[in-house]
Amino acid sequence: MAPVRRGLNTLLRHIATRTDVVFEEVLSGSQDLHVLNDDPALAGGWFRLIELVKQI
């Protein structure tokens, strides 16, 4: 099973993201990033399309 899991992880990490990261907490640590768009994407909002802009 381990080789199968490693193979799937290689593929899935390009499709999905970590589910244990709270985007708002990460964003609060950056003063120069601002959200332009934050739209639900797949699975009833489990995935989000987020567009950021960096203010210099």
CHARMM internal coordinates of N, CA and C (Angstrom, degrees):
IC EDIT
DIST 1 N 1 CA 1.4427
DIST 1 CA 1 C 1.5350
ANGL 1 N 1 CA 1 C 112.68
DIST 1 C 2 N 1.3129
ANGL 1 CA 1 C 2 N 117.71
DIHE 1 N 1 CA 1 C 2 N -33.94
DIST 2 N 2 CA 1.4617
ANGL 1 C 2 N 2 CA 120.39
DIHE 1 CA 1 C 2 N 2 CA -177.08
DIST 2 CA 2 C 1.5341
ANGL 2 N 2 CA 2 C 112.38
DIHE 1 C 2 N 2 CA 2 C -58.68
DIST 2 C 3 N 1.3234
ANGL 2 CA 2 C 3 N 120.00
DIHE 2 N 2 CA 2 C 3 N -45.20
DIST 3 N 3 CA 1.4678
ANGL 2 C 3 N 3 CA 119.00
DIHE 2 CA 2 C 3 N 3 CA 178.02
DIST 3 CA 3 C 1.5291
ANGL 3 N 3 CA 3 C 112.57
DIHE 2 C 3 N 3 CA 3 C -61.50
DIST 3 C 4 N 1.3194
ANGL 3 CA 3 C 4 N 116.56
DIHE 3 N 3 CA 3 C 4 N -35.52
DIST 4 N 4 CA 1.4663
ANGL 3 C 4 N 4 CA 120.26
DIHE 3 CA 3 C 4 N 4 CA 178.58
DIST 4 CA 4 C 1.5266
ANGL 4 N 4 CA 4 C 109.67
DIHE 3 C 4 N 4 CA 4 C -66.18
DIST 4 C 5 N 1.3409
ANGL 4 CA 4 C 5 N 117.17
DIHE 4 N 4 CA 4 C 5 N -44.94
DIST 5 N 5 CA 1.4700
ANGL 4 C 5 N 5 CA 121.01
DIHE 4 CA 4 C 5 N 5 CA 179.15
DIST 5 CA 5 C 1.5245
ANGL 5 N 5 CA 5 C 110.88
DIHE 4 C 5 N 5 CA 5 C -62.16
DIST 5 C 6 N 1.3225
ANGL 5 CA 5 C 6 N 117.63
DIHE 5 N 5 CA 5 C 6 N -42.15
DIST 6 N 6 CA 1.4719
ANGL 5 C 6 N 6 CA 120.59
DIHE 5 CA 5 C 6 N 6 CA 178.61
DIST 6 CA 6 C 1.5235
ANGL 6 N 6 CA 6 C 110.69
DIHE 5 C 6 N 6 CA 6 C -63.33
DIST 6 C 7 N 1.3186
ANGL 6 CA 6 C 7 N 116.47
DIHE 6 N 6 CA 6 C 7 N -40.94
DIST 7 N 7 CA 1.4608
ANGL 6 C 7 N 7 CA 120.26
DIHE 6 CA 6 C 7 N 7 CA 178.55
DIST 7 CA 7 C 1.5197
ANGL 7 N 7 CA 7 C 112.09
DIHE 6 C 7 N 7 CA 7 C -65.57
DIST 7 C 8 N 1.3236
ANGL 7 CA 7 C 8 N 117.34
DIHE 7 N 7 CA 7 C 8 N -42.77
DIST 8 N 8 CA 1.4571
ANGL 7 C 8 N 8 CA 120.89
DIHE 7 CA 7 C 8 N 8 CA 178.28
DIST 8 CA 8 C 1.5219
ANGL 8 N 8 CA 8 C 111.02
DIHE 7 C 8 N 8 CA 8 C -66.39
DIST 8 C 9 N 1.3230
ANGL 8 CA 8 C 9 N 117.80
DIHE 8 N 8 CA 8 C 9 N -38.40
DIST 9 N 9 CA 1.4563
ANGL 8 C 9 N 9 CA 121.09
DIHE 8 CA 8 C 9 N 9 CA 179.35
DIST 9 CA 9 C 1.5276
ANGL 9 N 9 CA 9 C 110.69
DIHE 8 C 9 N 9 CA 9 C -61.39
DIST 9 C 10 N 1.3149
ANGL 9 CA 9 C 10 N 117.12
DIHE 9 N 9 CA 9 C 10 N -39.85
DIST 10 N 10 CA 1.4589
ANGL 9 C 10 N 10 CA 120.97
DIHE 9 CA 9 C 10 N 10 CA 178.75
DIST 10 CA 10 C 1.5206
ANGL 10 N 10 CA 10 C 110.58
DIHE 9 C 10 N 10 CA 10 C -59.28
DIST 10 C 11 N 1.3112
ANGL 10 CA 10 C 11 N 117.02
DIHE 10 N 10 CA 10 C 11 N -39.81
DIST 11 N 11 CA 1.4623
ANGL 10 C 11 N 11 CA 121.60
DIHE 10 CA 10 C 11 N 11 CA 179.01
DIST 11 CA 11 C 1.5275
ANGL 11 N 11 CA 11 C 111.19
DIHE 10 C 11 N 11 CA 11 C -76.74
DIST 11 C 12 N 1.3101
ANGL 11 CA 11 C 12 N 117.58
DIHE 11 N 11 CA 11 C 12 N -49.36
DIST 12 N 12 CA 1.4621
ANGL 11 C 12 N 12 CA 121.50
DIHE 11 CA 11 C 12 N 12 CA -172.87
DIST 12 CA 12 C 1.5195
ANGL 12 N 12 CA 12 C 113.80
DIHE 11 C 12 N 12 CA 12 C -66.78
DIST 12 C 13 N 1.3046
ANGL 12 CA 12 C 13 N 118.75
DIHE 12 N 12 CA 12 C 13 N -29.55
DIST 13 N 13 CA 1.4730
ANGL 12 C 13 N 13 CA 118.96
DIHE 12 CA 12 C 13 N 13 CA -178.95
DIST 13 CA 13 C 1.5309
ANGL 13 N 13 CA 13 C 111.93
DIHE 12 C 13 N 13 CA 13 C -67.01
DIST 13 C 14 N 1.3330
ANGL 13 CA 13 C 14 N 117.11
DIHE 13 N 13 CA 13 C 14 N -17.12
DIST 14 N 14 CA 1.4590
ANGL 13 C 14 N 14 CA 120.55
DIHE 13 CA 13 C 14 N 14 CA 176.02
DIST 14 CA 14 C 1.5308
ANGL 14 N 14 CA 14 C 111.92
DIHE 13 C 14 N 14 CA 14 C -89.45
DIST 14 C 15 N 1.3139
ANGL 14 CA 14 C 15 N 116.43
DIHE 14 N 14 CA 14 C 15 N -13.89
DIST 15 N 15 CA 1.4605
ANGL 14 C 15 N 15 CA 121.50
DIHE 14 CA 14 C 15 N 15 CA -178.40
DIST 15 CA 15 C 1.5205
ANGL 15 N 15 CA 15 C 111.22
DIHE 14 C 15 N 15 CA 15 C -101.75
DIST 15 C 16 N 1.2963
ANGL 15 CA 15 C 16 N 116.79
DIHE 15 N 15 CA 15 C 16 N -42.28
DIST 16 N 16 CA 1.4688
ANGL 15 C 16 N 16 CA 121.94
DIHE 15 CA 15 C 16 N 16 CA -175.19
DIST 16 CA 16 C 1.5281
ANGL 16 N 16 CA 16 C 109.44
DIHE 15 C 16 N 16 CA 16 C -117.84
DIST 16 C 17 N 1.2925
ANGL 16 CA 16 C 17 N 115.08
DIHE 16 N 16 CA 16 C 17 N -179.14
DIST 17 N 17 CA 1.4459
ANGL 16 C 17 N 17 CA 121.17
DIHE 16 CA 16 C 17 N 17 CA -178.47
DIST 17 CA 17 C 1.5178
ANGL 17 N 17 CA 17 C 109.55
DIHE 16 C 17 N 17 CA 17 C -131.03
DIST 17 C 18 N 1.2813
ANGL 17 CA 17 C 18 N 116.28
DIHE 17 N 17 CA 17 C 18 N 175.64
DIST 18 N 18 CA 1.4617
ANGL 17 C 18 N 18 CA 120.17
DIHE 17 CA 17 C 18 N 18 CA 177.57
DIST 18 CA 18 C 1.5228
ANGL 18 N 18 CA 18 C 109.54
DIHE 17 C 18 N 18 CA 18 C -68.08
DIST 18 C 19 N 1.2998
ANGL 18 CA 18 C 19 N 115.98
DIHE 18 N 18 CA 18 C 19 N 138.60
DIST 19 N 19 CA 1.4641
ANGL 18 C 19 N 19 CA 120.04
DIHE 18 CA 18 C 19 N 19 CA -179.22
DIST 19 CA 19 C 1.5207
ANGL 19 N 19 CA 19 C 112.48
DIHE 18 C 19 N 19 CA 19 C -95.46
DIST 19 C 20 N 1.3295
ANGL 19 CA 19 C 20 N 117.56
DIHE 19 N 19 CA 19 C 20 N -4.96
DIST 20 N 20 CA 1.4545
ANGL 19 C 20 N 20 CA 120.05
DIHE 19 CA 19 C 20 N 20 CA -178.21
DIST 20 CA 20 C 1.5304
ANGL 20 N 20 CA 20 C 112.67
DIHE 19 C 20 N 20 CA 20 C -95.40
DIST 20 C 21 N 1.3134
ANGL 20 CA 20 C 21 N 118.05
DIHE 20 N 20 CA 20 C 21 N 5.06
DIST 21 N 21 CA 1.4621
ANGL 20 C 21 N 21 CA 122.17
DIHE 20 CA 20 C 21 N 21 CA -179.71
DIST 21 CA 21 C 1.5267
ANGL 21 N 21 CA 21 C 108.76
DIHE 20 C 21 N 21 CA 21 C -102.24
DIST 21 C 22 N 1.3311
ANGL 21 CA 21 C 22 N 115.92
DIHE 21 N 21 CA 21 C 22 N 127.02
DIST 22 N 22 CA 1.4652
ANGL 21 C 22 N 22 CA 120.92
DIHE 21 CA 21 C 22 N 22 CA 176.45
DIST 22 CA 22 C 1.5196
ANGL 22 N 22 CA 22 C 107.15
DIHE 21 C 22 N 22 CA 22 C -94.97
DIST 22 C 23 N 1.3387
ANGL 22 CA 22 C 23 N 115.41
DIHE 22 N 22 CA 22 C 23 N 112.44
DIST 23 N 23 CA 1.4595
ANGL 22 C 23 N 23 CA 121.45
DIHE 22 CA 22 C 23 N 23 CA -173.97
DIST 23 CA 23 C 1.5319
ANGL 23 N 23 CA 23 C 111.84
DIHE 22 C 23 N 23 CA 23 C -55.96
DIST 23 C 24 N 1.3196
ANGL 23 CA 23 C 24 N 117.12
DIHE 23 N 23 CA 23 C 24 N -43.53
DIST 24 N 24 CA 1.4633
ANGL 23 C 24 N 24 CA 120.73
DIHE 23 CA 23 C 24 N 24 CA -177.18
DIST 24 CA 24 C 1.5272
ANGL 24 N 24 CA 24 C 111.86
DIHE 23 C 24 N 24 CA 24 C -61.65
DIST 24 C 25 N 1.3302
ANGL 24 CA 24 C 25 N 117.56
DIHE 24 N 24 CA 24 C 25 N -34.33
DIST 25 N 25 CA 1.4637
ANGL 24 C 25 N 25 CA 120.68
DIHE 24 CA 24 C 25 N 25 CA 177.27
DIST 25 CA 25 C 1.5266
ANGL 25 N 25 CA 25 C 110.99
DIHE 24 C 25 N 25 CA 25 C -68.84
DIST 25 C 26 N 1.3115
ANGL 25 CA 25 C 26 N 116.86
DIHE 25 N 25 CA 25 C 26 N -41.03
DIST 26 N 26 CA 1.4692
ANGL 25 C 26 N 26 CA 120.82
DIHE 25 CA 25 C 26 N 26 CA 178.12
DIST 26 CA 26 C 1.5256
ANGL 26 N 26 CA 26 C 109.83
DIHE 25 C 26 N 26 CA 26 C -65.48
DIST 26 C 27 N 1.3076
ANGL 26 CA 26 C 27 N 116.91
DIHE 26 N 26 CA 26 C 27 N -44.30
DIST 27 N 27 CA 1.4618
ANGL 26 C 27 N 27 CA 121.53
DIHE 26 CA 26 C 27 N 27 CA -178.82
DIST 27 CA 27 C 1.5263
ANGL 27 N 27 CA 27 C 111.82
DIHE 26 C 27 N 27 CA 27 C -64.41
DIST 27 C 28 N 1.3214
ANGL 27 CA 27 C 28 N 117.93
DIHE 27 N 27 CA 27 C 28 N -34.78
DIST 28 N 28 CA 1.4658
ANGL 27 C 28 N 28 CA 120.43
DIHE 27 CA 27 C 28 N 28 CA -179.00
DIST 28 CA 28 C 1.5268
ANGL 28 N 28 CA 28 C 112.10
DIHE 27 C 28 N 28 CA 28 C -64.28
DIST 28 C 29 N 1.3218
ANGL 28 CA 28 C 29 N 117.42
DIHE 28 N 28 CA 28 C 29 N -19.99
DIST 29 N 29 CA 1.4613
ANGL 28 C 29 N 29 CA 121.41
DIHE 28 CA 28 C 29 N 29 CA 178.11
DIST 29 CA 29 C 1.5119
ANGL 29 N 29 CA 29 C 113.69
DIHE 28 C 29 N 29 CA 29 C -83.09
DIST 29 C 30 N 1.3260
ANGL 29 CA 29 C 30 N 117.97
DIHE 29 N 29 CA 29 C 30 N -1.63
DIST 30 N 30 CA 1.4606
ANGL 29 C 30 N 30 CA 121.71
DIHE 29 CA 29 C 30 N 30 CA -178.73
DIST 30 CA 30 C 1.5187
ANGL 30 N 30 CA 30 C 109.83
DIHE 29 C 30 N 30 CA 30 C -122.32
DIST 30 C 31 N 1.3089
ANGL 30 CA 30 C 31 N 116.65
DIHE 30 N 30 CA 30 C 31 N 120.70
DIST 31 N 31 CA 1.4531
ANGL 30 C 31 N 31 CA 121.16
DIHE 30 CA 30 C 31 N 31 CA -179.04
DIST 31 CA 31 C 1.5264
ANGL 31 N 31 CA 31 C 112.95
DIHE 30 C 31 N 31 CA 31 C -82.90
DIST 31 C 32 N 1.3381
ANGL 31 CA 31 C 32 N 117.70
DIHE 31 N 31 CA 31 C 32 N -18.66
DIST 32 N 32 CA 1.4639
ANGL 31 C 32 N 32 CA 119.82
DIHE 31 CA 31 C 32 N 32 CA -174.14
DIST 32 CA 32 C 1.5297
ANGL 32 N 32 CA 32 C 113.98
DIHE 31 C 32 N 32 CA 32 C -103.09
DIST 32 C 33 N 1.3317
ANGL 32 CA 32 C 33 N 118.67
DIHE 32 N 32 CA 32 C 33 N 2.70
DIST 33 N 33 CA 1.4613
ANGL 32 C 33 N 33 CA 121.36
DIHE 32 CA 32 C 33 N 33 CA 176.53
DIST 33 CA 33 C 1.5241
ANGL 33 N 33 CA 33 C 109.82
DIHE 32 C 33 N 33 CA 33 C -105.62
DIST 33 C 34 N 1.3312
ANGL 33 CA 33 C 34 N 115.39
DIHE 33 N 33 CA 33 C 34 N 135.50
DIST 34 N 34 CA 1.4613
ANGL 33 C 34 N 34 CA 121.14
DIHE 33 CA 33 C 34 N 34 CA 178.96
DIST 34 CA 34 C 1.5221
ANGL 34 N 34 CA 34 C 109.28
DIHE 33 C 34 N 34 CA 34 C -133.59
DIST 34 C 35 N 1.3196
ANGL 34 CA 34 C 35 N 116.44
DIHE 34 N 34 CA 34 C 35 N 143.37
DIST 35 N 35 CA 1.4571
ANGL 34 C 35 N 35 CA 122.60
DIHE 34 CA 34 C 35 N 35 CA -177.85
DIST 35 CA 35 C 1.5276
ANGL 35 N 35 CA 35 C 110.22
DIHE 34 C 35 N 35 CA 35 C -81.08
DIST 35 C 36 N 1.3317
ANGL 35 CA 35 C 36 N 116.37
DIHE 35 N 35 CA 35 C 36 N 124.67
DIST 36 N 36 CA 1.4609
ANGL 35 C 36 N 36 CA 121.83
DIHE 35 CA 35 C 36 N 36 CA 173.25
DIST 36 CA 36 C 1.5264
ANGL 36 N 36 CA 36 C 110.27
DIHE 35 C 36 N 36 CA 36 C -90.42
DIST 36 C 37 N 1.3233
ANGL 36 CA 36 C 37 N 115.81
DIHE 36 N 36 CA 36 C 37 N -46.50
DIST 37 N 37 CA 1.4657
ANGL 36 C 37 N 37 CA 122.08
DIHE 36 CA 36 C 37 N 37 CA 179.96
DIST 37 CA 37 C 1.5183
ANGL 37 N 37 CA 37 C 109.24
DIHE 36 C 37 N 37 CA 37 C -140.62
DIST 37 C 38 N 1.3181
ANGL 37 CA 37 C 38 N 115.49
DIHE 37 N 37 CA 37 C 38 N 142.93
DIST 38 N 38 CA 1.4593
ANGL 37 C 38 N 38 CA 122.18
DIHE 37 CA 37 C 38 N 38 CA 175.38
DIST 38 CA 38 C 1.5242
ANGL 38 N 38 CA 38 C 106.36
DIHE 37 C 38 N 38 CA 38 C -144.14
DIST 38 C 39 N 1.3285
ANGL 38 CA 38 C 39 N 115.51
DIHE 38 N 38 CA 38 C 39 N 93.27
DIST 39 N 39 CA 1.4612
ANGL 38 C 39 N 39 CA 121.49
DIHE 38 CA 38 C 39 N 39 CA -174.14
DIST 39 CA 39 C 1.5234
ANGL 39 N 39 CA 39 C 110.63
DIHE 38 C 39 N 39 CA 39 C -115.52
DIST 39 C 40 N 1.3367
ANGL 39 CA 39 C 40 N 117.15
DIHE 39 N 39 CA 39 C 40 N 139.53
DIST 40 N 40 CA 1.4655
ANGL 39 C 40 N 40 CA 119.43
DIHE 39 CA 39 C 40 N 40 CA 173.63
DIST 40 CA 40 C 1.5268
ANGL 40 N 40 CA 40 C 110.01
DIHE 39 C 40 N 40 CA 40 C -63.55
DIST 40 C 41 N 1.3280
ANGL 40 CA 40 C 41 N 116.51
DIHE 40 N 40 CA 40 C 41 N 143.40
DIST 41 N 41 CA 1.4564
ANGL 40 C 41 N 41 CA 119.71
DIHE 40 CA 40 C 41 N 41 CA -177.03
DIST 41 CA 41 C 1.5264
ANGL 41 N 41 CA 41 C 111.71
DIHE 40 C 41 N 41 CA 41 C -116.70
DIST 41 C 42 N 1.2980
ANGL 41 CA 41 C 42 N 118.03
DIHE 41 N 41 CA 41 C 42 N -73.70
DIST 42 N 42 CA 1.4600
ANGL 41 C 42 N 42 CA 122.38
DIHE 41 CA 41 C 42 N 42 CA -174.31
DIST 42 CA 42 C 1.5266
ANGL 42 N 42 CA 42 C 111.25
DIHE 41 C 42 N 42 CA 42 C -119.90
DIST 42 C 43 N 1.2994
ANGL 42 CA 42 C 43 N 114.87
DIHE 42 N 42 CA 42 C 43 N 162.50
DIST 43 N 43 CA 1.4641
ANGL 42 C 43 N 43 CA 122.90
DIHE 42 CA 42 C 43 N 43 CA 172.26
DIST 43 CA 43 C 1.5238
ANGL 43 N 43 CA 43 C 111.82
DIHE 42 C 43 N 43 CA 43 C 54.97
DIST 43 C 44 N 1.2989
ANGL 43 CA 43 C 44 N 116.73
DIHE 43 N 43 CA 43 C 44 N 44.47
DIST 44 N 44 CA 1.4569
ANGL 43 C 44 N 44 CA 120.63
DIHE 43 CA 43 C 44 N 44 CA 176.04
DIST 44 CA 44 C 1.5136
ANGL 44 N 44 CA 44 C 113.99
DIHE 43 C 44 N 44 CA 44 C 64.68
DIST 44 C 45 N 1.3212
ANGL 44 CA 44 C 45 N 117.74
DIHE 44 N 44 CA 44 C 45 N 30.26
DIST 45 N 45 CA 1.4535
ANGL 44 C 45 N 45 CA 121.28
DIHE 44 CA 44 C 45 N 45 CA 178.12
DIST 45 CA 45 C 1.5192
ANGL 45 N 45 CA 45 C 115.07
DIHE 44 C 45 N 45 CA 45 C 98.14
DIST 45 C 46 N 1.3290
ANGL 45 CA 45 C 46 N 117.18
DIHE 45 N 45 CA 45 C 46 N 1.54
DIST 46 N 46 CA 1.4659
ANGL 45 C 46 N 46 CA 119.45
DIHE 45 CA 45 C 46 N 46 CA 176.16
DIST 46 CA 46 C 1.5217
ANGL 46 N 46 CA 46 C 110.67
DIHE 45 C 46 N 46 CA 46 C -64.31
DIST 46 C 47 N 1.3153
ANGL 46 CA 46 C 47 N 116.09
DIHE 46 N 46 CA 46 C 47 N -29.15
DIST 47 N 47 CA 1.4588
ANGL 46 C 47 N 47 CA 121.76
DIHE 46 CA 46 C 47 N 47 CA 175.05
DIST 47 CA 47 C 1.5169
ANGL 47 N 47 CA 47 C 107.43
DIHE 46 C 47 N 47 CA 47 C -112.46
DIST 47 C 48 N 1.3256
ANGL 47 CA 47 C 48 N 116.37
DIHE 47 N 47 CA 47 C 48 N 144.34
DIST 48 N 48 CA 1.4556
ANGL 47 C 48 N 48 CA 121.09
DIHE 47 CA 47 C 48 N 48 CA -177.30
DIST 48 CA 48 C 1.5182
ANGL 48 N 48 CA 48 C 109.84
DIHE 47 C 48 N 48 CA 48 C -131.31
DIST 48 C 49 N 1.3234
ANGL 48 CA 48 C 49 N 115.12
DIHE 48 N 48 CA 48 C 49 N 146.28
DIST 49 N 49 CA 1.4636
ANGL 48 C 49 N 49 CA 121.23
DIHE 48 CA 48 C 49 N 49 CA 172.46
DIST 49 CA 49 C 1.5222
ANGL 49 N 49 CA 49 C 106.10
DIHE 48 C 49 N 49 CA 49 C -100.37
DIST 49 C 50 N 1.3156
ANGL 49 CA 49 C 50 N 115.75
DIHE 49 N 49 CA 49 C 50 N 112.04
DIST 50 N 50 CA 1.4612
ANGL 49 C 50 N 50 CA 121.24
DIHE 49 CA 49 C 50 N 50 CA -175.25
DIST 50 CA 50 C 1.5152
ANGL 50 N 50 CA 50 C 108.91
DIHE 49 C 50 N 50 CA 50 C -116.51
DIST 50 C 51 N 1.3204
ANGL 50 CA 50 C 51 N 115.85
DIHE 50 N 50 CA 50 C 51 N 129.21
DIST 51 N 51 CA 1.4679
ANGL 50 C 51 N 51 CA 121.81
DIHE 50 CA 50 C 51 N 51 CA 177.45
DIST 51 CA 51 C 1.5295
ANGL 51 N 51 CA 51 C 107.45
DIHE 50 C 51 N 51 CA 51 C -116.06
DIST 51 C 52 N 1.3257
ANGL 51 CA 51 C 52 N 114.90
DIHE 51 N 51 CA 51 C 52 N 126.06
DIST 52 N 52 CA 1.4579
ANGL 51 C 52 N 52 CA 121.74
DIHE 51 CA 51 C 52 N 52 CA -177.84
DIST 52 CA 52 C 1.5112
ANGL 52 N 52 CA 52 C 110.53
DIHE 51 C 52 N 52 CA 52 C -114.86
DIST 52 C 53 N 1.3235
ANGL 52 CA 52 C 53 N 115.57
DIHE 52 N 52 CA 52 C 53 N 155.94
DIST 53 N 53 CA 1.4582
ANGL 52 C 53 N 53 CA 121.26
DIHE 52 CA 52 C 53 N 53 CA 172.67
DIST 53 CA 53 C 1.5382
ANGL 53 N 53 CA 53 C 106.12
DIHE 52 C 53 N 53 CA 53 C -129.46
DIST 53 C 54 N 1.3172
ANGL 53 CA 53 C 54 N 114.68
DIHE 53 N 53 CA 53 C 54 N 140.95
DIST 54 N 54 CA 1.4666
ANGL 53 C 54 N 54 CA 120.33
DIHE 53 CA 53 C 54 N 54 CA 178.91
DIST 54 CA 54 C 1.5220
ANGL 54 N 54 CA 54 C 108.96
DIHE 53 C 54 N 54 CA 54 C -101.04
DIST 54 C 55 N 1.3132
ANGL 54 CA 54 C 55 N 115.46
DIHE 54 N 54 CA 54 C 55 N 120.07
DIST 55 N 55 CA 1.4664
ANGL 54 C 55 N 55 CA 122.57
DIHE 54 CA 54 C 55 N 55 CA 177.03
DIST 55 CA 55 C 1.5313
ANGL 55 N 55 CA 55 C 108.22
DIHE 54 C 55 N 55 CA 55 C -89.53
DIST 55 C 56 N 1.3168
ANGL 55 CA 55 C 56 N 115.89
DIHE 55 N 55 CA 55 C 56 N 128.75
DIST 56 N 56 CA 1.4708
ANGL 55 C 56 N 56 CA 119.33
DIHE 55 CA 55 C 56 N 56 CA -179.72
DIST 56 CA 56 C 1.5155
ANGL 56 N 56 CA 56 C 109.52
DIHE 55 C 56 N 56 CA 56 C -104.10
END
COOR INIT
IC SEED 1 N 1 CA 1 C
IC BUILD
